[in-house]
Amino acid sequence: MVIASRKLSRASSSSNPLWLGTIRREDRSLTDSGFWLGKLSHKTQALLVAFFAALRKKLPVFACVETRMKIRTGRYLIPDVAVFHPTERDLVPETPPLVAIKVLSLDDRLSEVRTKLEEYRSWGVPHVWLVDPHSQRMYTSEAGLHEVPSLPVPELGVEVTPSDLFE
């Protein structure tokens, strides 16, 4: 594994394609032993995308991971997973997706997560979810966080259940 120097900045290295394969020392997801804390959250993101991708044979559903979205001038958010329906997303979407999902990581701060989820709701995202793969719990964000047994999307006639995401 290559560890980039603390002095290496994204601006100075953006023209260097090798930067894409480096990991910064201050990355909070990397422990001293070199294990990734985010492994479980990344797996959960992949399972969510796979769930919605499987629907594409029958429905115009477009799931994407970590897509920058412009919610207003000068303000961008990047949900862990976004689901667009019935049209495919733009390169930098300026219209809300059908679903915005935050997959909780061990280094997330609840106050920051809640603020982001509230911003998605204010922007007009109909379904805003928080998935915690560590505790195997799922939440909707509707006037606060509410733990739920499944995450339904009535517009698509589907619901995400714990067995879809957790082993």
Number of C-alpha atoms within 10 A of each C-alpha: 7 11 10 15 12 9 8 11 12 11 8 10 12 11 9 10 9 10 17 10 10 13 14 16 15 10 9 13 15 15 11 7 6 9 10 13 15 17 12 18 20 17 15 22 23 16 15 24 19 14 16 20 17 11 15 12 8 7 13 15 19 20 24 21 17 14 19 16 21 17 19 11 7 6 8 15 15 16 22 23 22 28 24 20 16 13 10 15 20 10 9 12 16 16 16 20 26 21 19 24 25 23 24 23 18 14 10 11 10 10 8 10 15 16 10 17 24 19 15 24 17 11 16 15 18 17 21 26 24 23 24 19 22 13 9 12 16 23 20 20 19 14 8 10 16 13 14 14 12 16 20 15 14 9 8 14 7 12 13 16 14 17 9 14 19 16 7
